[in-house]
């Protein structure tokens, strides 16, 4: 499976969409760093300017301001990269089941489920790499200039990657009908768009019979919006206040991928 993973990762990084994502990640990182200017002051104080607006350092202090800056950056980048990486990673599944590739890959002696699982992990790795390129440089620079360590960014990235992995699981299952790359991409995007709708279901004015349906859908589907909020909150406080979105999304990934891998092994292509 490790060989399948490396082959899939190399293939994903060689795609034009992935190269565009890496280029955008570099541009985004440079843009974030150009927007933030840090000027040292006496007594180990700093003046931080975002764009043309000085930030109110006296109100919350330097460490809290640095964490807020990195949190805002990760919130913006996390949303953009989930959509962008989905376009780059979801075709890994549909291309595996195309004629020509199907016979070539499935005739090598490697189990089908290992090939599919390797592609799933490669897609998640592609997201983590591009997301890290876009967000880590600002955190490292803040540490270098202000001596404020933002180690929480690693945990926040894992939470965003978990959210993306749930969409990759949906894309893997949606590729089984062999309808091309559009269905896996649309499936992942639909689940991602549906997530904030389910999170705010209690605020909706819906018919009485709709609310139990939404409650069940909320329990079943991944909590992408809540994972993003949890990542931002963790960057600011260093604590995870609710584990429900994390473990329920993990269960969703495990169940969907188990069904997908079982189907790949049993299906006659």
BELFEN-V795965 format. One record per residue. N is the residue number from 1. PSI is psi in degrees with one decimal (* if undefined). Layout:
{{N:PSI} {N:PSI}}
This chain:
{{1:-31.5} {2:-40.5} {3:-42.0} {4:-39.1} {5:-48.3} {6:-38.8} {7:-43.3} {8:-38.5} {9:-42.6} {10:-40.9} {11:-42.5} {12:-38.9} {13:-18.9} {14:-11.7} {15:151.9} {16:-38.1} {17:-40.9} {18:-40.4} {19:-38.0} {20:-41.8} {21:-42.7} {22:-41.6} {23:-43.5} {24:-35.7} {25:-41.7} {26:-43.2} {27:-42.2} {28:-43.0} {29:-44.8} {30:-41.3} {31:-44.6} {32:-42.6} {33:-31.8} {34:-30.0} {35:-29.8} {36:122.7} {37:131.9} {38:125.4} {39:121.0} {40:143.2} {41:168.2} {42:161.3} {43:36.4} {44:35.7} {45:163.1} {46:151.8} {47:115.4} {48:127.0} {49:127.2} {50:107.3} {51:-113.7} {52:6.3} {53:116.4} {54:139.0} {55:145.0} {56:84.5} {57:-34.0} {58:-23.9} {59:-42.3} {60:-12.5} {61:163.4} {62:-49.3} {63:-44.8} {64:-38.7} {65:-40.4} {66:-43.9} {67:-37.6} {68:-40.2} {69:-48.5} {70:-36.3} {71:-44.2} {72:-42.2} {73:-43.9} {74:-35.0} {75:-42.6} {76:-49.8} {77:-37.8} {78:-42.3} {79:-46.7} {80:-40.5} {81:-26.3} {82:-44.1} {83:-45.3} {84:-45.5} {85:-27.5} {86:-38.8} {87:-29.4} {88:-28.2} {89:-33.2} {90:-37.2} {91:-12.2} {92:-34.3} {93:-46.7} {94:-35.3} {95:-29.3} {96:-32.6} {97:10.4} {98:150.4} {99:139.5} {100:-63.4} {101:-36.6} {102:-51.3} {103:-36.7} {104:-46.6} {105:-42.4} {106:-1.7} {107:7.6} {108:-6.5} {109:-14.5} {110:137.7} {111:145.1} {112:-40.8} {113:-32.0} {114:-38.0} {115:-45.6} {116:-42.2} {117:-38.9} {118:-37.6} {119:-34.6} {120:-47.4} {121:-34.8} {122:-38.9} {123:-42.4} {124:-36.9} {125:-40.2} {126:-44.1} {127:-47.2} {128:-38.9} {129:-52.0} {130:-37.1} {131:-41.4} {132:-40.3} {133:-36.5} {134:-29.5} {135:-31.5} {136:-37.1} {137:-38.9} {138:-40.8} {139:-41.5} {140:-40.3} {141:-41.4} {142:-39.4} {143:-41.9} {144:-41.2} {145:-32.6} {146:-7.4} {147:25.7} {148:113.8} {149:130.4} {150:60.2} {151:-18.8} {152:-16.1} {153:-29.1} {154:-44.0} {155:-40.3} {156:-39.3} {157:-38.3} {158:-37.2} {159:-42.7} {160:-38.0} {161:-36.4} {162:-42.1} {163:-44.7} {164:-37.0} {165:-33.7} {166:-36.7} {167:-33.9} {168:-35.7} {169:-41.6} {170:-42.6} {171:-38.2} {172:-44.7} {173:-37.3} {174:-14.9} {175:-11.8} {176:-36.7} {177:-7.4} {178:52.9} {179:17.6} {180:-170.5} {181:-17.4} {182:-40.7} {183:-45.9} {184:-40.9} {185:-46.8} {186:-37.0} {187:-45.8} {188:-42.4} {189:-40.1} {190:-44.3} {191:-40.1} {192:-41.2} {193:-29.6} {194:-22.1} {195:-51.3} {196:-29.2} {197:-43.4} {198:-34.5} {199:-32.3} {200:25.3} {201:-31.1} {202:-25.0} {203:-7.7} {204:147.6} {205:87.0} {206:163.9} {207:150.4} {208:-36.0} {209:-15.4} {210:-34.2} {211:-44.7} {212:-35.0} {213:-44.5} {214:-36.9} {215:-42.7} {216:-40.5} {217:-38.5} {218:-40.5} {219:-34.0} {220:-47.6} {221:158.5} {222:154.3} {223:66.1} {224:-46.1} {225:-42.6} {226:-31.9} {227:-38.2} {228:-42.1} {229:-39.0} {230:-38.2} {231:-44.2} {232:-41.6} {233:-37.5} {234:-35.8} {235:-32.6} {236:-37.1} {237:-22.6} {238:14.3} {239:147.7} {240:114.8} {241:-25.1} {242:121.9} {243:-13.1} {244:-47.8} {245:-30.9} {246:-55.0} {247:-31.4} {248:-36.8} {249:-38.6} {250:-40.6} {251:-41.1} {252:-46.0} {253:-45.8} {254:-44.3} {255:-47.0} {256:-43.6} {257:-36.0} {258:-44.0} {259:-41.8} {260:-46.0} {261:-37.8} {262:-41.8} {263:-39.9} {264:-40.4} {265:-36.8} {266:-20.5} {267:143.2} {268:107.4} {269:*}}
